[in-house]
Amino acid sequence: MPSVTIDGRKYEFEGRPGLLQFCLDHGIEVPHFCYHPSMSVPANCRQCLVDVGAPVRNRATGELERSDSGEPVIRYFPKLQTSCSHTLADGQVIHTKRTSEKVGRAQQDTLEFLLINHPLDCPICDQAGMCPLQIQAYKYGPEGSRFEFRKTHKPKKVKLGPRVVLDAERCINCTRCTRFTDEISKSHQLTIIERSVRNYPMTPPGVTFDEPYSMNVIDLCPVGALTSADFRFQARIWEMSSTPSITTTNAKGSNCYYWVRDNLVLRITPRENPAVNAYWLPDEDRLAYRRFNEDRPTGPSVRMDGALKETSWEAAYGRAAEILAAAGSGTVFLASARATVEDNYLLMELAHLTGGTVAGYLPHVEPGHGDGWLRTDARVPNGEGCRRLGLQPVDTASLVAQIEAGAVRALYVLEDDPVAACVIDLAALAAVPVILHYYNTTNKTLAAADVALPAATVAETIGTYVNEEGRAQCVRPAKAIRGAHRTLMMRMGLSRADQHGTPFDRWHNESHLINCKPSWEILPAVASAAGHALDFAGPRQIMDHIARALPAFGGANHKAMGPMGFKLPEA
Amino acid sequence: MTDFIKNPVVALPERNPAPHFSEQELVFSAEEKARIARWVSQYPTPDGAVMWVLWLAQEKFGFLPPEVLRLVATELDIPYAQVYGVATFYTQYFKEKKGTYVLDVCTCFSCQLTGGCDILHYLEEKLAIHAGETTADGCFTLQEVECLGACGSAPMLQVSNGPFVYCLTKKKVDALIAALRAGRMPGFTSVTLPQDEDEMGGNRRTDVESTIEYAALPIAVRTR
């Protein structure tokens, strides 16, 4: 097998790997800005320079020339090579900064050039703390600058589009953003304009950077030149916790991080998963952060004298149990493609225990919304999970007919909004007692609810979602809810301060805690109030049970799903 | 460039400028389309021909406002943003309306040493405009440019991205301005190379209107 020597150590390789990617794959640090594994290699930041030598061969015989000691003679390239654009060949000898002073010096000089017109406004820059330029200037850069003249002033806070703001002064012209629009999203909305010290990425006149994937350039940008219009100046990186999870805006289940400070989700960024979303996240997924913070309920409530009155959880469970008992087998349960597999399973169990029927789930399909990439026609995350549980999309006409005929004596809605979905008319529900698990006070079914139970959102619960390709993915809580819950706290994402600060520093606080509960806690409590036993220790045990009981979920326990998900057997 | 060092501010181009040309004007003729097709056929991908087509468009429309860049992009079936990037990269593509004649006066090293700045200032006074501006009658735009590669016959200027005028003196400038006002463009002039005089006959070109023999004149003769 061909091999190369990097910093004195021999590595074997197959095929024709690029040197920089090979180094990154083997844990050898090579500083770089413009290189991105999914895009073309322009080699324009000049930061990943290495010294490369190749063994000398006799031109006539093709044999390796050897020194007196029998070692192959190595002839070095006359100049340093950009490792991103260098393809490995057998016998090559490579020196990174660790073994070559020349490389270190070159990288230092490159950084001095990059920083000449960089504003050095790190104290107010959104990227500070996770900025490759900042980190590499610290690790590889010069101690100071020799540039004594006025720095170039370029346009600042330019709104390229509705969601992306440009600070051209910070730009180092790596062209990652323009390559993203040219090669990945193919919207061709950005280009580098002007030349030399005046250049920066820009939309051409009359064009707005409004493609549905525009915010990916914010993550791609190795400096703080492209920032989010929403997240700009909202928080420092180290104040937030980032919890690996998935987005639930559509049926793709793109992997993401939820960034949380003071129990508010401040932004959502992509998490690399080659099997689902690679490195990308559509804007609609990122903008969903608001619904975790805004219009959240303050606690459970029951309808008294025609109005919803806030009450205790126990009282709400009791009222729900009364309704279920009164309705008996006339209860219709509406499952939800927004809720986890575990919660839907518990709902089905509760229906089984009380003798009610499960009508199915609302599929929330919007034909034409999907783009064959990371957006799907289905606007809910768990349609496939419901299907695999044996649920069907609800037969709207039949449900409405049943309600009108008075056959539905109670309606139990799990984390959904049939009124807003125009499935059921508010007036039709006037005579039917409704128990509702809901996320936001904007839920239109709330107007008909007799028992309103605030449910934990994807950012606050543990559970499983199955994306439309049949990949089961486990979510974990990113933010705390009111009331300590051991199962949730064990898996909560931590911030840097949580991990490294002392307990006395009070980095985090108790503000913005929502008084809600995960449905896997509410449903057994309702069952218990109604005199039924629905005993599971937690979502992990529920999923273990489902994985054993249903072949469509074979093997899909939380451990098997891990951070990257678990491909379910074909159902 | 000197102004930029003193005041290094890069302005944001107008994001939504009003169009200069109507839809009816924004078309290439059949003959132009044939030329474009020929250029495109010379390259593996159509974007290779973008500079040719931009040049053609500039000759046709006088300058390259966004709607003309869009026309070029549509004609070549390449992204508009790419055309815009290319057009802004090269200073010879005019993004704003210029005078009928654009005078690019070189003030780079060789020309500066032999009086290029004096020529520029003389032109500024004569035309009553500053470098970078256009005369009120729209006849001349005066620009200060970097090296145009004719150091041997400095100081020099270029007229409208076209012919060079060498070995400038105030008299020569006066004559040039008078000729241009009368609508007479200077012809393309070849300057012989002294080192090739013996072997290659000065490397004279046969396809130009006039040839001048290289002669390094004392600086004083040229500018004062």
Boltz contact constraints between the chains, C-beta under 6 A:
constraints:
  - contact:
      token1: [A, 150]
      token2: [B, 8]
      max_distance: 6.0
  - contact:
      token1: [A, 152]
      token2: [B, 8]
      max_distance: 6.0
  - contact:
      token1: [A, 153]
      token2: [B, 9]
      max_distance: 6.0
  - contact:
      token1: [A, 154]
      token2: [B, 10]
      max_distance: 6.0
  - contact:
      token1: [A, 155]
      token2: [B, 12]
      max_distance: 6.0
  - contact:
      token1: [A, 188]
      token2: [B, 79]
      max_distance: 6.0
  - contact:
      token1: [A, 188]
      token2: [B, 81]
      max_distance: 6.0
  - contact:
      token1: [A, 191]
      token2: [B, 81]
      max_distance: 6.0
  - contact:
      token1: [A, 191]
      token2: [B, 84]
      max_distance: 6.0
  - contact:
      token1: [A, 191]
      token2: [B, 85]
      max_distance: 6.0
  - contact:
      token1: [A, 192]
      token2: [B, 85]
      max_distance: 6.0
  - contact:
      token1: [A, 193]
      token2: [B, 85]
      max_distance: 6.0
  - contact:
      token1: [A, 193]
      token2: [B, 88]
      max_distance: 6.0
  - contact:
      token1: [A, 194]
      token2: [B, 88]
      max_distance: 6.0
  - contact:
      token1: [A, 195]
      token2: [B, 89]
      max_distance: 6.0
  - contact:
      token1: [A, 198]
      token2: [B, 10]
      max_distance: 6.0
  - contact:
      token1: [A, 204]
      token2: [B, 80]
      max_distance: 6.0
  - contact:
      token1: [A, 204]
      token2: [B, 81]
      max_distance: 6.0
  - contact:
      token1: [A, 204]
      token2: [B, 84]
      max_distance: 6.0
  - contact:
      token1: [A, 205]
      token2: [B, 17]
      max_distance: 6.0
  - contact:
      token1: [A, 205]
      token2: [B, 66]
      max_distance: 6.0
  - contact:
      token1: [A, 206]
      token2: [B, 16]
      max_distance: 6.0
  - contact:
      token1: [A, 206]
      token2: [B, 66]
      max_distance: 6.0
